[in-house]
Amino acid sequence: MVCLVHYADGSTGVLLYLKTALITQVSFAVKGYAALNPDFPDQSTVDQFFDEVQFEAYRALGYRVASRMLDDPVPQACLRGLDVDPLPQHIQGLIEHLTA
């Protein structure tokens, strides 16, 4: 989910909400970890001590999900009221514009 945040001082920010999901475009290592751990990527956080394999599976999945998100088109609702020409077509362009 992506949305613009308008602050009281007139500045604008972007709120990104990413939910992990096991997508098909991940490494064999991530797929292997998921095969051995059916509750991945929604494992309980009661045990905060991840071993190297578990940490790498979550890191690789998070990197892939975030990388794909940057190429997603910007929702049209986010472009309303945005005074920039040309309008950014992808989320990465929107972030770059708002952080410039």
Order of alpha helices (4+ residues) and beta strands (2+ residues): beta-beta-alpha-alpha-alpha-alpha
